[in-house]
């Protein structure tokens, strides 16, 4: 290959060898059963599909009825043309999604200030970032992903797998704590920062309790086999690790060797296990974990929502909402979840997304907002989300909590295709967005 | 097409090929499989959204590469490195000498070089496309850097392969 070539020369000897290598490996691979990887996703169920077809006629009526029942009431917000909807009947519940393109065209633009920094966070779900003690807590790899990027903590010792980083609301780094076990989830509660870590090939997850004022490790708890019920010998592959803490209990979602999700609750003072419960294999793996004063809440990739009683660590309620739960955010006054539902036509108008507001105590559905959000995050005063991909880019939506409707939208700074944000955190009057593919952390502040 | 059908179709069509491609970077099949499996799980969680992209397979490859590199770096640390290398060698003893030579030569390359070689020689991207693929909005990789990685990577692989040929001859 000439150095100036701008197109690949596939006749090159090295190129041929590499392609032969890929072909050889490809031919040796045995395709694993995907259902076993993620344990039973309802959208693959022919039975459910049959149910959908069998009630197709009823859907039209139900959808229309819900559209009317849930529609904007006169005088409760900006005047808009009625938005077209698409209905899905899943698990005995009819969910209605608004036309994404119409939502975008009718939502007023919001003035925002956004700032982005390079941040090589790797395991991105909503447990990759937390807010507490007035600052943002976020995890990063101790080494950059590749290319010229430099991690924030250049001084990290060679044994460190990752770092807990403290960021001021201005996005300046206030401190970094190197950790030996690879940090994969962070949360703030009971006056401490809690970090869940693991090491490929080694037994047991590690739960670090970090003092925010000194950035030192207060305690390290091994979540392992025996009474704690989890023995991750080696790596279990597809990981979805989460942590969340209340004033008395910290809960983590880890994966067992078989890939099922296990929710372990621990007393924050003694760090002893309260209980360890396993999500049944046919109900998906944990895709979200949140807490409010009433309970811990777990969402799964198969659309199941679990309520876990903090005092006992026991599951006290299970319900199915949608095909899969993509995010959930519990506050004292509401439980917000985003779910996947059936796609409609055209797909760019009905990408199969919906946002539900639930009762924060018993998870009864309060309102199907019909908003096609992929991610949602709420705190005491704000509810924000990422709209399903719309033509031309990604949009962040500010939700009017009382109406369950969009107050306004703003585009995210990066519009390159296939760069969907990984998570969003509503905190400190703004929205914090992580994008692992871009290795970017963005703070969007809404101008009041 | 039903959502699950489209997803299944992509999974069935792309899984093995992606494992082969990621293998160029990891040089360890089990590591490549782990990365591709995790990428497909992430795809499943947000399939409704990614399905609208022009090339969902490219998204999976990029995510799998990120995961593979992350895992590679983690495995580089401490005692795990030994296990991985031993496992890789045990796994590969039954494979042909040529393939083992190529794997050993690949392992000697920095991971950024392997990444660029994969994108150029296997995926078929141009230097400019590789530059775009490996850049982030806040850290642009220069096209000259990519050319340098490709040049050095190719030279080292070529030397390793030709020296083996010389010996065999």
Interface residues (C-beta under 8 A of the other chain):
Chain A: X1 X3 X4 X5 X6 X7 X8 X10 X12 X13 X14 X15 X17 X18 X19 X21 X22 X23 X24 X25 X26 X27 X28 X29 X31 X32 X34 X37 X38 X41 X43 X44 X49 X116 X117 X118 X122 X141 X143 X145 X146 X147 X148 X149 X158 X159 X161 X182 X199 X200 X201 X202 X235 X237 X238 X239 X240 X285 X287 X301 X324 X326 X340 X342 X343 X347 X348 X351 X352 X353 X374 X388 X389 X413 X414 X416 X417 X418 X420 X436 X437 X438 X439 X440
Chain B: X2 X3 X4 X8 X11 X12 X15 X16 X17 X19 X20 X21 X23 X24 X29 X32 X33 X34 X37 X38 X40 X41 X44 X45 X46 X47 X48 X49 X50 X51 X52 X53 X54 X55 X58 X59 X62 X63 X66 X69 X70 X71 X73 X74 X75 X77 X78 X79 X80 X83 X99 X102 X103 X111 X112 X115 X117 X118 X120 X121 X122 X124 X125 X126 X127 X128 X134 X135 X136 X137 X138 X139 X141 X145 X147 X150 X151 X154 X157 X158 X161
